[in-house]
Amino acid sequence: MAKSSMELTTPILKKLGEAVQQSADGKNQEIARLEAIRLAQLVLSNLRSPDEVAFETAFLGTQAVCCRIAIKLDLFGILSRSSRSMSVTELATITKAEPLLLVRITRMLGAMRLVEEVGKQEYRALPVTTVMANPIRAAVHCHAWDQSVPCLSRFPEYLDKYGLKCPSDQTTGLFQYAFKTDQGAFDYWFSRPEILDLVNTVMEGARGASPSWAEWFPIQERIIDGAKTDNSVLVVDVGGGRGHNLEEFRKRYPQPKGRLVLQDLEPVMNDARTVHEDITILPYDFFKPQPIRGARAYYFAHIFHDWAEAQSLVILKHTAAAMTKGYSKVFINDFILPDTGASLTQSGLDITMMSVNAGIERSQDQWTDLLDKAGFAVVKFWLPNGPGEGIVEAVLKG
Ligand SMILES: C[S@@+](CC[C@H](N)C(=O)[O-])C[C@H]1O[C@@H](n2cnc3c(N)ncnc32)[C@H](O)[C@@H]1O
């Protein structure tokens, strides 16, 4: 006889208890915490009936739109700045929104546990409310809703028109279909000053809640040891946005022996003038030959997930041509997807990348294949907390 969902759930609850305990006091705390989340999700999916799950998933989009509207109205900011709970009537007075609209939006935010519902139409901030009010997180929500959702909403009809396959070209992708443009997404955004700052803010949040590479990657051993000390270039951060990854590197390794170079497109570099004077700013389009030759490290954070194979190969081949064999290395800081059990965040980012720029999040096999085609060999997949965000270290083959 098939086991009931409660019988299936009991042993998982036991494992969950152990994982929670380990995440509190064991070594590998982060790995134990991630395992606890996975088990808790398994418990939930066992407890919910199949019909409940099938019905509820039809309305997932409504969660995102309520977040987007809450950000527009600064609801997370208002609640997190208040030391007490607030009624919907108060929130309506401050935001000038219709009270009924706020009743309906805050109800969803309460159901999502983004705010705490403390009584009838009365809410207070949770720790996550404050994070939702953070400008980088808010920008990610706005960008995802404003730029990706219009593409996703047309994805089914796009498949009818272009065939049942992933978009793989930046001029005939979903973004171009949805926005009726032949510009690539980055060109489209950067030619619109009204969204440039938002886009650059979003890019600073590209690594999500993962720690900075400077906090966990063995930079001393893999980059600094063995590097030239004659003021040649130590690290080039290619497509480095406004420079936050190099800034974190510089703070942890002040007075590096070699130079640090930040590269990105001209409009982004014009927006990055406040980086520390030790960092050289160099506008550069990575579809053109790499002007910095023979650097120790070419660092790419959240770059290749934006691009399909053909474009990624162009970028990698320009990098390979600039590298000194036996000395230069490439470090790719991106998701390294697990072969099984990818999380909702990992899968969601993959679909988002596909929607805006025909991009893709890659597994170890896909990274190895891509790098091999561009003339590189993988040295190591560095995964600080198991499959997920990590660094692929690669060198020229042969
Ligand atoms: C997802 S963001 C990553 C930014 C940063 N590396 C990080 O990890 O936060 C992608 C970056 O690629 C840059 N980019 C896009 N097209 C580029 C190009 N053709 N040449 C150089 N940079 C480009 C964007 O301006 C943006 O800063």
PDBQT file of the ligand as one rigid body, heavy atoms in Angstrom, charges set to zero:
ROOT
HETATM    1  C1  LIG A 401      25.553  41.150 -14.759  1.00  0.00    +0.000 C 
HETATM    2  S1  LIG A 401      26.613  42.537 -14.880  1.00  0.00    +0.000 S 
HETATM    3  C2  LIG A 401      27.975  42.033 -13.900  1.00  0.00    +0.000 C 
HETATM    4  C3  LIG A 401      28.713  43.193 -13.306  1.00  0.00    +0.000 C 
HETATM    5  C4  LIG A 401      29.834  42.794 -12.338  1.00  0.00    +0.000 C 
HETATM    6  N1  LIG A 401      30.873  42.033 -13.001  1.00  0.00    +0.000 N 
HETATM    7  C5  LIG A 401      29.278  42.010 -11.163  1.00  0.00    +0.000 C 
HETATM    8  O1  LIG A 401      29.603  40.853 -10.982  1.00  0.00    +0.000 OA
HETATM    9  O2  LIG A 401      28.493  42.563 -10.405  1.00  0.00    +0.000 OA
HETATM   10  C6  LIG A 401      27.190  42.436 -16.529  1.00  0.00    +0.000 C 
HETATM   11  C7  LIG A 401      28.152  43.546 -16.910  1.00  0.00    +0.000 C 
HETATM   12  O3  LIG A 401      28.599  43.332 -18.259  1.00  0.00    +0.000 OA
HETATM   13  C8  LIG A 401      28.770  44.603 -18.842  1.00  0.00    +0.000 C 
HETATM   14  N2  LIG A 401      28.772  44.486 -20.301  1.00  0.00    +0.000 N 
HETATM   15  C9  LIG A 401      27.738  44.175 -21.111  1.00  0.00    +0.000 A 
HETATM   16  N3  LIG A 401      28.142  44.181 -22.390  1.00  0.00    +0.000 NA
HETATM   17  C10 LIG A 401      29.459  44.498 -22.386  1.00  0.00    +0.000 A 
HETATM   18  C11 LIG A 401      30.429  44.632 -23.405  1.00  0.00    +0.000 A 
HETATM   19  N4  LIG A 401      30.118  44.451 -24.688  1.00  0.00    +0.000 N 
HETATM   20  N5  LIG A 401      31.698  44.946 -23.044  1.00  0.00    +0.000 NA
HETATM   21  C12 LIG A 401      32.020  45.143 -21.737  1.00  0.00    +0.000 A 
HETATM   22  N6  LIG A 401      31.133  45.021 -20.714  1.00  0.00    +0.000 NA
HETATM   23  C13 LIG A 401      29.870  44.705 -21.047  1.00  0.00    +0.000 A 
HETATM   24  C14 LIG A 401      27.586  45.376 -18.319  1.00  0.00    +0.000 C 
HETATM   25  O4  LIG A 401      27.747  46.753 -18.470  1.00  0.00    +0.000 OA
HETATM   26  C15 LIG A 401      27.539  44.929 -16.862  1.00  0.00    +0.000 C 
HETATM   27  O5  LIG A 401      28.294  45.757 -16.025  1.00  0.00    +0.000 OA
ENDROOT
TORSDOF 0
